[in-house]
Amino acid sequence: MDMLENIERITSYVAGMDRDTFQKDGRTRDAVERCLERICEAAFRLGDQATALMPKQPWSDARGIGNRLRHGYDRLSLSVVWAAIQDELPSLEADVREALARLQLGTGHPR
């Protein structure tokens, strides 16, 4: 649930923005980075369950960007953050929604 809520927040924050607009908007960047941290923390807390529920996701990459946001924020490229938003979040959102639906049905495992 935390993942989905934060994905939805990021999506709403960057709606209508391009990379240049995002780069110039410090408040939105800060908000998005915080949401990404929460997503990464949720992935960390899920541990092996994340892989079992959503095996197509690059969990080590997700956890890695979380570490970079927390500990190497001054060396994290805006391009990496923007690429995560544009290229990774849509797939993650679809997988989270599917996993939640399976869990609600009581199957809990990938098809």
Secondary structure, 3 states (H helix, E strand, C coil): CHHHHHHHHHHHHHCCCCHHHHHHCHHHHHHHHHHHHHHHHHHHHHCHHHHHHCCCCCHHHHHHHHHHHHHCHHHCCHHHHHHHHHHHHHHHHHHHHHHHHHHHHCCCCCC
